């Protein structure tokens, strides 16, 4: 985690990475933002995310909910729910 920077590191996994054609990006984030609001902005940039049900988010390797904050310097990971048998 790079503290003191106005960016976040975004990691994409599995089908999400395949659909978007990227696995990692650095994104400007000058101020904290709720995950829900950040996802709205991300889906505007990547409309393919709309078709993926149940997106999960981790911030700094911990599951996060829609009202949790993403802050500059954070690492954010997007992935689908894991199912097992």
Buried (B, 14 or more C-beta within 10 A) or exposed (E): EEEEBEBBBBBBBEEBBEBBEEEEBEBEBEEEBBBEEBBEEBBEEBEEBEEBEEBBBBBBEEEBEEEEBBBBBBBBBBBBEEEEE
